[in-house]
Amino acid sequence: MIVLLLAGLLAGCAATATTVMDEEVVTNQKHMSSYNALIIHDLELKRELYTDVPEARMGKRERRYAQMPSLLSEHIQRYVKTYQEVSRDGEPSATTLVLRGRFTRMGRFKMSLEAQLVDGGTGQEVAHFRQTLWDVFDTTEGIDRLGRQIAEFIDRIQYK
């Protein structure tokens, strides 16, 4: 009985973030496997999405939010598996995909973003997605989970 009660309490304390892919679209006319490199740009995050105070008065939470685009790029870079080269800078070519986008919401309980993969040679969009992470209690864990989900999408479409 005590073990069940303790297990229930611990389960209630666990992180409960839920990731939802709102939309995934691949529009490329050629096979995605023709790309062998990925360049990840930090997603744009406007300050008004997470604070309305001047930088001098920002607290720890607001400063962590300001670092989220860079952290997300690092996580995506770490988890993408299907490309020969994955970097955060570099010169795009016809065999390179470029990830770029923006956060549309950033808060304590919800993070949303829109992003696209662009052909490095032509600059044309080849895929896009919208993603939302709900029930975010720990932004660091949330960004890690978001990075994993984005990497899984990028890996999954490689075979389309």
Residue frames as a rotation matrix with the C-alpha (Angstrom) as fourth column:
MET 1
0.568 0.823 0.000 0.00
0.823 -0.568 0.000 0.00
0.000 0.000 -1.000 0.00
ILE 2
0.507 -0.461 -0.729 2.77
0.098 -0.809 0.580 2.46
-0.857 -0.365 -0.365 0.92
VAL 3
-0.568 -0.749 0.340 4.68
0.391 0.118 0.913 1.52
-0.724 0.652 0.226 -2.23
LEU 4
-0.138 0.617 0.775 1.63
0.982 -0.016 0.187 2.27
0.128 0.787 -0.604 -4.39
LEU 5
0.809 0.437 -0.394 1.09
0.524 -0.840 0.143 5.61
-0.269 -0.322 -0.908 -2.67
LEU 6
0.111 -0.875 -0.472 4.75
0.037 -0.471 0.882 6.55
-0.993 -0.115 -0.020 -3.13
ALA 7
-0.620 -0.302 0.724 4.69
0.672 0.271 0.689 5.51
-0.404 0.914 0.035 -6.79
GLY 8
0.320 0.842 0.435 1.59
0.939 -0.344 -0.025 7.64
0.129 0.416 -0.900 -7.34
LEU 9
0.752 -0.096 -0.652 3.21
0.220 -0.896 0.386 10.67
-0.621 -0.434 -0.653 -5.74
LEU 10
-0.298 -0.951 -0.079 6.39
0.128 -0.122 0.984 10.29
-0.946 0.283 0.159 -7.81
ALA 11
-0.401 0.233 0.886 4.41
0.909 0.222 0.353 9.91
-0.114 0.947 -0.301 -11.02
GLY 12
0.685 0.729 -0.005 2.56
0.727 -0.684 -0.055 13.14
-0.043 0.034 -0.998 -10.23
CYS 13
0.537 -0.569 -0.623 5.88
-0.018 -0.746 0.666 14.97
-0.843 -0.346 -0.411 -9.84
ALA 14
-0.238 -0.662 0.711 7.28
0.732 0.359 0.579 13.83
-0.639 0.658 0.399 -13.17
ALA 15
-0.719 -0.054 -0.693 7.59
-0.344 -0.839 0.423 16.28
-0.604 0.542 0.585 -16.06
THR 16
-0.085 0.805 0.587 4.42
0.536 0.533 -0.654 16.18
-0.840 0.259 -0.477 -18.13
ALA 17
-0.344 -0.068 -0.937 5.28
-0.587 -0.763 0.271 17.97
-0.733 0.643 0.222 -21.36
THR 18
0.226 0.492 0.841 3.33
0.506 0.679 -0.532 16.92
-0.833 0.546 -0.096 -24.43
THR 19
-0.692 -0.497 -0.524 4.61
-0.224 -0.542 0.810 17.65
-0.686 0.678 0.264 -27.93
VAL 20
0.360 0.838 0.410 2.13
0.377 0.272 -0.886 18.10
-0.854 0.473 -0.218 -30.74
MET 21
-0.861 -0.483 0.163 3.09
0.320 -0.264 0.910 18.33
-0.396 0.835 0.381 -34.38
ASP 22
-0.075 0.877 -0.475 0.41
-0.151 -0.480 -0.864 20.68
-0.986 0.007 0.169 -35.62
GLU 23
0.907 0.320 -0.273 1.45
-0.286 -0.008 -0.958 20.34
-0.309 0.947 0.084 -39.25
GLU 24
-0.189 -0.943 0.273 4.10
-0.065 0.289 0.955 18.55
-0.980 0.163 -0.116 -41.29
VAL 25
0.877 0.480 -0.034 4.31
-0.038 -0.003 -0.999 19.17
-0.480 0.877 0.016 -45.04
VAL 26
-0.303 -0.929 0.211 6.93
0.247 0.137 0.959 18.09
-0.920 0.343 0.188 -47.56
THR 27
0.698 0.612 -0.372 6.64
-0.115 -0.417 -0.902 20.00
-0.707 0.672 -0.221 -50.86
ASN 28
-0.231 -0.913 -0.336 9.92
-0.603 -0.137 0.786 19.06
-0.763 0.384 -0.519 -52.52
GLN 29
0.672 0.454 -0.586 9.77
-0.735 0.308 -0.604 17.69
-0.094 0.836 0.540 -56.06
LYS 30
0.042 -0.717 -0.695 12.99
-0.500 0.588 -0.636 15.69
0.865 0.374 -0.334 -55.75
HIS 31
0.525 0.119 -0.843 13.82
0.485 0.771 0.411 12.97
0.699 -0.625 0.348 -53.24
MET 32
0.895 -0.164 0.415 14.84
-0.417 -0.636 0.649 14.27
0.157 -0.754 -0.637 -49.83
SER 33
0.727 -0.647 0.232 17.66
0.381 0.660 0.647 11.72
-0.571 -0.382 0.726 -49.83
SER 34
0.508 -0.553 0.660 19.46
0.698 -0.184 -0.692 13.84
0.504 0.813 0.293 -52.44
TYR 35
0.596 -0.309 0.741 20.50
-0.508 -0.860 0.049 16.18
0.622 -0.406 -0.669 -49.61
ASN 36
0.339 -0.534 -0.774 23.56
0.579 0.767 -0.276 15.17
0.742 -0.354 0.569 -47.60
ALA 37
-0.776 -0.600 -0.194 24.05
0.538 -0.469 -0.701 18.22
0.330 -0.648 0.686 -45.34
LEU 38
0.441 0.896 -0.056 21.92
0.753 -0.335 0.566 20.25
0.488 -0.292 -0.823 -42.96
ILE 39
-0.767 -0.555 0.321 22.56
0.302 -0.755 -0.583 23.80
0.566 -0.350 0.746 -41.74
ILE 40
0.139 0.802 -0.581 20.59
0.950 0.058 0.306 24.77
0.279 -0.594 -0.754 -38.62
HIS 41
-0.548 -0.207 0.811 19.90
0.067 -0.977 -0.205 28.46
0.834 -0.058 0.549 -38.06
ASP 42
-0.884 0.279 -0.374 18.69
0.377 -0.046 -0.925 29.66
-0.275 -0.959 -0.064 -34.65
LEU 43
-0.090 0.934 0.346 14.95
0.907 -0.067 0.416 30.24
0.412 0.351 -0.841 -34.78
GLU 44
-0.600 -0.055 0.798 13.88
-0.020 -0.996 -0.083 33.84
0.800 -0.066 0.597 -34.34
LEU 45
-0.048 0.573 -0.818 12.52
0.968 0.230 0.104 34.69
0.247 -0.787 -0.566 -30.89
LYS 46
-0.119 0.092 0.989 11.09
0.092 -0.990 0.104 38.15
0.989 0.103 0.109 -30.36
ARG 47
-0.928 -0.370 -0.048 11.53
0.099 -0.122 -0.988 39.52
0.360 -0.921 0.150 -26.84
GLU 48
-0.507 0.785 0.355 7.89
-0.850 -0.524 -0.053 40.51
0.144 -0.329 0.933 -26.53
LEU 49
0.174 0.555 -0.813 6.96
-0.341 0.809 0.479 36.80
0.924 0.194 0.330 -26.56
TYR 50
0.139 -0.169 -0.976 8.61
0.701 0.712 -0.024 36.21
0.699 -0.681 0.218 -23.19
THR 51
-0.247 -0.196 -0.949 9.05
0.896 -0.419 -0.147 39.59
-0.369 -0.887 0.279 -21.45
ASP 52
0.537 0.386 0.750 8.06
0.628 -0.777 -0.050 43.23
0.563 0.498 -0.660 -21.49
VAL 53
0.859 -0.315 -0.404 10.75
0.189 -0.538 0.822 44.50
-0.476 -0.782 -0.403 -19.09
PRO 54
0.671 -0.696 -0.257 14.02
-0.701 -0.481 -0.526 46.19
0.242 0.533 -0.811 -20.10
GLU 55
0.433 -0.564 -0.703 17.06
0.072 0.799 -0.597 43.94
0.898 0.208 0.387 -20.33
ALA 56
-0.546 -0.700 0.460 18.59
-0.370 -0.291 -0.882 45.44
0.752 -0.652 -0.101 -17.19
ARG 57
-0.311 0.517 0.798 15.56
-0.938 -0.030 -0.346 44.26
-0.155 -0.856 0.494 -15.16
MET 58
0.305 0.419 -0.855 15.20
-0.615 0.772 0.159 40.80
0.727 0.478 0.493 -16.69
GLY 59
0.408 -0.095 0.908 15.13
-0.810 0.421 0.408 37.93
-0.421 -0.902 0.095 -14.20
LYS 60
-0.564 -0.678 0.471 16.62
-0.445 0.730 0.519 34.46
-0.696 0.083 -0.714 -14.49
ARG 61
0.037 0.667 0.744 13.58
0.439 0.658 -0.612 33.06
-0.898 0.350 -0.268 -16.27
GLU 62
0.877 0.311 -0.365 13.60
-0.133 -0.574 -0.808 35.78
-0.461 0.757 -0.463 -18.95
ARG 63
0.066 -0.940 -0.335 17.33
-0.923 -0.185 0.338 35.31
-0.380 0.287 -0.879 -19.50
ARG 64
-0.522 -0.175 0.835 16.79
-0.023 0.981 0.192 31.56
-0.853 0.081 -0.516 -19.98
TYR 65
0.534 0.781 0.323 14.06
0.385 0.116 -0.916 32.27
-0.753 0.613 -0.238 -22.54
ALA 66
0.659 -0.334 -0.674 16.48
-0.645 -0.713 -0.277 34.52
-0.387 0.617 -0.685 -24.47
GLN 67
-0.422 -0.904 0.071 18.86
-0.776 0.401 0.488 31.53
-0.469 0.151 -0.870 -24.77
MET 68
0.200 0.606 0.770 16.21
-0.172 0.795 -0.581 29.10
-0.965 -0.016 0.263 -26.06
PRO 69
0.877 0.152 -0.455 16.89
-0.465 0.035 -0.885 29.52
-0.119 0.988 0.101 -29.82
SER 70
-0.011 -0.971 -0.240 20.55
-0.927 0.100 -0.362 28.64
0.376 0.218 -0.901 -29.40
LEU 71
-0.499 -0.124 0.858 19.78
-0.635 0.726 -0.265 25.72
-0.590 -0.677 -0.441 -27.09
LEU 72
0.557 0.775 0.297 17.17
-0.292 0.518 -0.804 24.38
-0.777 0.361 0.516 -29.49
SER 73
0.665 -0.386 -0.639 19.66
-0.696 -0.011 -0.718 24.50
0.270 0.923 -0.276 -32.38
GLU 74
-0.419 -0.867 0.269 22.20
-0.904 0.371 -0.211 22.59
0.083 -0.332 -0.940 -30.29
HIS 75
-0.221 0.419 0.881 19.66
-0.410 0.780 -0.474 19.88
-0.885 -0.466 -0.001 -29.46
ILE 76
0.834 0.515 -0.197 18.53
-0.371 0.261 -0.891 19.52
-0.408 0.816 0.409 -33.07
GLN 77
0.279 -0.825 -0.491 22.16
-0.866 0.005 -0.501 19.26
0.415 0.565 -0.713 -34.17
ARG 78
-0.541 -0.510 0.668 22.80
-0.791 0.579 -0.199 16.58
-0.285 -0.636 -0.717 -31.54
TYR 79
-0.141 0.606 0.783 19.79
-0.248 0.744 -0.621 14.42
-0.959 -0.281 0.046 -32.47
VAL 80
0.683 0.358 -0.636 19.68
-0.688 0.024 -0.725 14.55
-0.244 0.933 0.263 -36.30
LYS 81
0.155 -0.593 0.790 21.16
-0.181 0.769 0.613 11.30
-0.971 -0.238 0.012 -37.60
THR 82
0.586 0.258 0.769 20.57
0.512 0.617 -0.597 10.99
-0.628 0.744 0.229 -41.36
TYR 83
0.975 -0.220 0.030 22.89
-0.120 -0.638 -0.761 13.65
0.187 0.738 -0.648 -42.79
GLN 84
0.388 -0.911 -0.141 26.62
0.759 0.403 -0.511 13.34
0.523 0.091 0.848 -43.43
GLU 85
-0.766 -0.640 0.064 27.17
0.525 -0.680 -0.511 16.88
0.371 -0.358 0.857 -42.17
VAL 86
0.498 0.865 -0.061 25.07
0.725 -0.376 0.576 18.81
0.476 -0.331 -0.815 -39.66
SER 87
-0.630 -0.754 -0.185 26.25
0.755 -0.539 -0.374 22.29
0.182 -0.375 0.909 -38.67
ARG 88
0.291 0.691 -0.661 25.01
0.778 -0.573 -0.257 25.61
-0.557 -0.440 -0.705 -37.39
ASP 89
0.382 -0.188 -0.905 26.88
-0.493 -0.870 -0.028 27.59
-0.781 0.457 -0.425 -40.01
GLY 90
-0.371 -0.536 0.758 28.30
0.420 0.631 0.652 26.87
-0.828 0.560 -0.009 -43.42
GLU 91
-0.658 0.068 -0.750 27.86
-0.629 -0.596 0.499 27.62
-0.413 0.800 0.435 -47.06
PRO 92
0.219 0.820 0.528 24.63
-0.213 0.568 -0.795 26.21
-0.952 0.062 0.300 -48.52
SER 93
-0.822 -0.404 -0.400 24.75
-0.492 0.153 0.857 24.25
-0.286 0.902 -0.324 -51.78
ALA 94
-0.192 0.774 -0.604 22.38
-0.842 0.186 0.507 22.24
0.504 0.606 0.616 -53.95
THR 95
-0.090 0.121 -0.989 22.82
0.191 0.976 0.102 19.24
0.977 -0.180 -0.111 -51.63
THR 96
-0.936 -0.251 -0.248 22.24
0.300 -0.201 -0.932 21.21
0.184 -0.947 0.263 -48.41
LEU 97
0.219 0.975 0.030 19.05
0.673 -0.173 0.719 21.81
0.706 -0.138 -0.694 -46.48
VAL 98
-0.840 -0.395 0.371 18.76
0.041 -0.729 -0.684 24.91
0.541 -0.559 0.628 -44.31
LEU 99
-0.041 0.805 -0.592 16.50
0.937 0.237 0.258 24.94
0.348 -0.544 -0.764 -41.25
ARG 100
-0.958 -0.173 0.230 15.07
0.088 -0.937 -0.338 28.32
0.273 -0.303 0.913 -40.29
GLY 101
-0.054 0.993 -0.106 11.97
0.649 0.115 0.752 29.62
0.758 -0.028 -0.651 -38.58
ARG 102
-0.592 -0.056 0.804 10.54
-0.407 -0.840 -0.359 31.45
0.695 -0.540 0.474 -35.61
PHE 103
-0.808 0.403 -0.429 8.94
0.582 0.436 -0.686 30.93
-0.089 -0.805 -0.587 -32.24
THR 104
-0.390 0.755 0.527 5.30
0.130 -0.522 0.843 32.02
0.911 0.398 0.105 -32.26
ARG 105
0.723 0.535 0.437 4.75
-0.371 -0.232 0.899 31.57
0.582 -0.812 0.031 -28.52
MET 106
-0.323 -0.818 -0.477 7.15
0.257 0.409 -0.876 31.24
0.911 -0.406 0.078 -25.61
GLY 107
0.184 0.425 0.886 5.89
-0.768 -0.501 0.400 30.93
0.614 -0.754 0.234 -22.10
ARG 108
-0.463 -0.410 0.786 6.02
-0.869 0.384 -0.312 28.94
-0.173 -0.828 -0.534 -18.95
PHE 109
-0.127 0.516 0.847 3.37
-0.264 0.806 -0.530 26.41
-0.956 -0.291 0.034 -20.04
LYS 110
0.702 0.410 0.582 3.45
0.434 0.401 -0.807 26.48
-0.564 0.819 0.104 -23.84
MET 111
-0.318 -0.772 -0.550 6.05
-0.297 -0.470 0.831 26.87
-0.900 0.428 -0.080 -26.60
SER 112
0.658 0.519 0.545 5.10
0.396 0.377 -0.837 27.02
-0.640 0.767 0.043 -30.29
LEU 113
-0.319 -0.782 -0.536 7.15
-0.263 -0.470 0.843 27.44
-0.911 0.410 -0.056 -33.42
GLU 114
0.911 0.405 0.073 6.97
-0.016 0.211 -0.977 27.48
-0.411 0.890 0.199 -37.19
ALA 115
-0.084 -0.989 -0.118 9.93
-0.399 -0.076 0.914 26.35
-0.913 0.124 -0.388 -39.27
GLN 116
0.922 0.317 -0.222 10.88
-0.322 0.307 -0.896 25.39
-0.216 0.897 0.385 -42.77
LEU 117
0.042 -0.880 0.472 13.56
0.374 0.452 0.810 23.44
-0.927 0.143 0.348 -44.54
VAL 118
0.749 0.134 -0.649 14.92
-0.426 -0.653 -0.626 25.32
-0.508 0.745 -0.432 -47.54
ASP 119
0.746 -0.513 0.425 16.93
0.666 0.590 -0.457 24.00
-0.016 0.624 0.782 -50.49
GLY 120
0.282 -0.733 -0.619 20.43
0.370 -0.512 0.775 25.49
-0.885 -0.448 0.127 -50.10
GLY 121
-0.643 -0.560 0.522 20.91
0.664 -0.068 0.745 25.85
-0.381 0.826 0.415 -53.86
THR 122
-0.429 0.568 0.702 17.60
0.640 -0.358 0.680 27.45
0.637 0.742 -0.210 -54.89
GLY 123
-0.979 0.081 0.186 16.35
-0.188 -0.709 -0.679 28.97
0.077 -0.700 0.710 -51.62
GLN 124
-0.199 0.966 -0.164 12.95
-0.609 0.009 0.793 27.33
0.768 0.258 0.587 -52.16
GLU 125
-0.184 0.258 0.949 11.04
-0.923 0.287 -0.257 25.77
-0.338 -0.923 0.185 -49.30
VAL 126
-0.563 -0.039 -0.826 11.01
-0.466 0.840 0.278 21.96
0.683 0.541 -0.491 -49.47
ALA 127
-0.151 0.562 -0.813 9.20
0.702 0.640 0.312 21.25
0.696 -0.524 -0.491 -46.18
HIS 128
-0.532 -0.017 0.846 7.62
-0.484 -0.814 -0.321 23.09
0.694 -0.581 0.425 -43.29
PHE 129
-0.202 0.475 -0.856 6.14
0.689 0.690 0.221 22.29
0.696 -0.546 -0.467 -39.93
ARG 130
-0.032 0.247 0.969 4.42
-0.650 -0.741 0.167 23.84
0.759 -0.625 0.184 -36.94
GLN 131
-0.202 -0.132 -0.970 4.96
0.503 0.837 -0.218 22.37
0.841 -0.532 -0.103 -33.52
THR 132
0.253 0.329 0.910 3.64
-0.639 -0.649 0.413 23.05
0.727 -0.686 0.046 -30.02
LEU 133
-0.563 -0.406 -0.720 4.97
0.363 0.661 -0.656 21.83
0.743 -0.631 -0.225 -26.70
TRP 134
0.350 0.804 0.482 2.33
-0.291 -0.396 0.871 21.93
0.890 -0.445 0.096 -23.94
ASP 135
0.981 0.161 -0.105 2.65
0.052 0.303 0.951 21.68
0.185 -0.939 0.289 -20.15
VAL 136
0.152 -0.986 0.071 6.19
0.366 -0.011 -0.931 23.05
0.918 0.167 0.359 -20.05
PHE 137
0.976 0.124 -0.180 7.31
0.207 -0.256 0.944 23.24
0.071 -0.959 -0.275 -16.43
ASP 138
0.261 -0.957 -0.128 11.06
0.224 -0.069 0.972 23.03
-0.939 -0.282 0.197 -17.06
THR 139
0.785 0.111 -0.609 12.09
-0.482 -0.508 -0.714 25.05
-0.389 0.854 -0.345 -20.13
THR 140
-0.268 -0.949 -0.164 15.43
-0.906 0.190 0.378 23.24
-0.327 0.250 -0.911 -20.42
GLU 141
-0.609 0.131 0.782 13.75
0.097 0.991 -0.090 19.84
-0.787 0.021 -0.616 -20.57
GLY 142
0.481 0.876 -0.031 11.10
0.152 -0.118 -0.981 21.28
-0.863 0.467 -0.190 -22.87
ILE 143
0.439 -0.401 -0.804 13.66
-0.838 -0.506 -0.204 22.56
-0.325 0.763 -0.558 -25.35
ASP 144
-0.680 -0.680 0.273 15.40
-0.567 0.724 0.392 19.19
-0.465 0.111 -0.879 -25.33
ARG 145
-0.263 0.682 0.683 12.11
0.369 0.725 -0.582 17.43
-0.892 0.099 -0.442 -26.10
LEU 146
0.709 0.499 -0.498 11.29
-0.192 -0.542 -0.818 19.96
-0.678 0.676 -0.289 -28.83
GLY 147
-0.037 -0.836 -0.547 14.76
-0.941 -0.155 0.301 19.42
-0.336 0.526 -0.781 -30.35
ARG 148
-0.729 -0.177 0.661 14.22
-0.105 0.983 0.148 15.65
-0.677 0.038 -0.735 -30.40
GLN 149
0.211 0.918 0.337 10.84
0.380 0.240 -0.893 16.01
-0.900 0.317 -0.298 -32.10
ILE 150
0.654 -0.040 -0.756 12.21
-0.588 -0.655 -0.474 18.34
-0.476 0.754 -0.452 -34.78
ALA 151
-0.440 -0.890 -0.119 15.18
-0.819 0.344 0.460 16.03
-0.368 0.300 -0.880 -35.40
GLU 152
-0.494 0.335 0.803 12.83
0.207 0.942 -0.266 13.05
-0.845 0.035 -0.534 -35.73
PHE 153
0.653 0.740 -0.161 10.78
0.068 -0.269 -0.961 14.95
-0.754 0.617 -0.226 -38.32
ILE 154
0.344 -0.608 -0.715 13.91
-0.891 -0.453 -0.044 15.88
-0.297 0.652 -0.697 -40.29
ASP 155
-0.708 -0.616 0.347 15.15
-0.511 0.785 0.351 12.29
-0.488 0.071 -0.870 -40.18
ARG 156
-0.166 0.747 0.644 11.74
0.259 0.663 -0.702 10.85
-0.951 0.050 -0.304 -41.06
ILE 157
0.752 0.536 -0.384 11.26
-0.186 -0.387 -0.903 12.94
-0.633 0.750 -0.191 -44.21
GLN 158
-0.239 -0.929 -0.284 14.70
-0.712 -0.032 0.701 11.95
-0.660 0.370 -0.654 -45.51
TYR 159
-0.819 -0.085 0.568 13.02
0.170 0.909 0.381 8.90
-0.548 0.409 -0.730 -47.06
LYS 160
0.299 0.954 -0.020 10.21
0.328 -0.122 -0.937 10.74
-0.896 0.274 -0.349 -48.88
